[in-house]
Amino acid sequence: MYRFQDGNPSYIAEISRTAPTLFIFLLDQSESMEDPFGGSGAVSKAAFISDAVNRVLHDLVIRSTKTEEVRNYYYISVIGYGSTVGPAMAGPLAGRELVSIAEVADYPARIEIRSKTVADASGQTSTSPVRFPIWVDPKSENGTPMCQALQRAKDPGGRMGIGSSARLPSNYPAPNRRRI
């Protein structure tokens, strides 16, 4: 369904198990991602972006969990581009271009123990260990074949097994209706 906001069409649709949504993450894994993020030198761009994607994936898993069941509200595609263009998940999901959120929940590459600093009501801070699931590892090598990555992500339907745009559910916007 389209709703107009400030004269511009906005696409809205209910996300459910019968009408899931697809998240496509395109990750620059080129050599330039070795550079420090924000000039601080503390962490590379590759490490920063992989942490960000891992946090989003973890958040999507949490949002999909109802009564101890992970419901397939989302499908995930993580495509990296650097030395190659292709699936960028690690561990049991390596080489898979499209996975359900339930598979993401069940198959992290590993769980790291990280420190989290929290402040109490009085302003005192304390550090505690937290479990941090990892699905995407930092990677930085070779050139930046961004156009190939965009081409690969262009049609998430047929190539990834969802079905061609002609067979997408009626609540999906028509392809090429509006170019961004």
PANU-931919 format. One record per residue (C-alpha): x, y, z. Coordinates in steps of 0.02 Angstrom, whole numbers, padded with zeros to 5 digits, always signed. Layout:
# residues N
XYZ;...
***
This chain:
# residues 180
+00000+00000+00000;+00063+00173-00038;+00034+00318+00079;+00078+00496+00032;+00181+00597+00154;+00231+00774+00109;+00174+00739-00070;+00290+00588-00088;+00231+00408-00095;+00287+00297+00049;+00269+00110+00039;+00196+00028+00193;+00153-00154+00224;+00125-00268+00371;+00273-00382+00407;+00219-00556+00456;+00263-00738+00425;+00146-00738+00275;+00216-00571+00212;+00399-00568+00269;+00521-00432+00222;+00694-00448+00148;+00847-00358+00217;+00994-00345+00097;+01159-00289+00171;+01297-00240+00048;+01465-00236+00136;+01618-00150+00066;+01758-00273+00100;+01888-00186-00006;+02064-00146+00050;+02015+00031+00102;+01912-00045+00243;+02077-00078+00335;+02087+00109+00370;+02037+00167+00543;+01858+00220+00568;+01836+00404+00607;+02023+00435+00612;+02033+00367+00789;+02144+00220+00744;+02057+00113+00875;+01955+00007+00755;+01957-00022+00568;+01810+00020+00456;+01790-00167+00421;+01779-00208+00607;+01658-00065+00637;+01540-00114+00495;+01542-00299+00537;+01499-00257+00719;+01357-00145+00658;+01285-00282+00546;+01302-00411+00685;+01207-00295+00804;+01068-00268+00677;+01054-00456+00646;+01046-00489+00833;+00912-00355+00852;+00810-00433+00710;+00823-00603+00796;+00760-00527+00959;+00616-00438+00870;+00567-00602+00785;+00564-00703+00945;+00390-00735+01015;+00360-00859+01156;+00532-00937+01132;+00505-00965+00946;+00595-00866+00811;+00465-00823+00681;+00517-00795+00501;+00465-00614+00484;+00628-00575+00394;+00743-00648+00264;+00924-00592+00261;+01052-00574+00123;+01228-00515+00165;+01331-00482+00009;+01513-00431+00023;+01616-00350-00112;+01805-00339-00114;+01914-00479-00184;+01750-00562-00237;+01565-00521-00239;+01459-00646-00146;+01383-00708+00016;+01474-00634+00166;+01409-00731+00316;+01530-00840+00413;+01512-01007+00500;+01370-01127+00457;+01285-00995+00348;+01442-00962+00242;+01406-00969+00056;+01218-00943+00080;+01151-00789-00007;+00980-00794+00074;+00935-00858+00247;+00783-00846+00359;+00795-00753+00524;+00767-00920+00612;+00924-00988+00529;+01018-00830+00581;+00961-00860+00760;+01012-01043+00758;+01179-01030+00669;+01296-00890+00722;+01476-00921+00670;+01524-00903+00854;+01479-00812+01015;+01606-00689+01084;+01609-00626+01262;+01624-00437+01262;+01620-00305+01397;+01473-00188+01420;+01485-00033+01528;+01324+00023+01611;+01285+00164+01732;+01170+00140+01881;+01048+00269+01949;+01186+00355+02049;+01297+00373+01896;+01421+00238+01948;+01480+00134+01802;+01514-00051+01802;+01572-00172+01670;+01492-00339+01642;+01520-00477+01515;+01390-00499+01377;+01369-00631+01242;+01389-00557+01067;+01341-00669+00919;+01448-00655+00763;+01382-00692+00589;+01493-00574+00488;+01682-00558+00509;+01783-00404+00461;+01867-00423+00292;+01968-00301+00187;+02057-00345+00026;+02075-00292-00156;+01967-00169-00254;+01790-00105-00237;+01673-00193-00361;+01521-00098-00298;+01429-00102-00464;+01438-00292-00467;+01369-00298-00289;+01225-00183-00333;+01187-00287-00488;+01186-00445-00381;+01066-00367-00255;+00953-00293-00390;+00840-00444-00409;+00826-00531-00241;+00681-00633-00308;+00720-00768-00435;+00906-00789-00403;+00883-00809-00216;+00736-00928-00227;+00597-00809-00175;+00520-00802-00348;+00525-00676-00487;+00452-00504-00463;+00301-00563-00564;+00263-00688-00425;+00295-00577-00275;+00150-00555-00154;+00024-00420-00200;+00081-00312-00055;+00253-00284-00136;+00277-00124-00237;+00285-00143-00425;+00465-00156-00487;+00544-00001-00564;+00395+00107-00517;+00507+00234-00434;+00693+00244-00450;+00790+00307-00300;
***
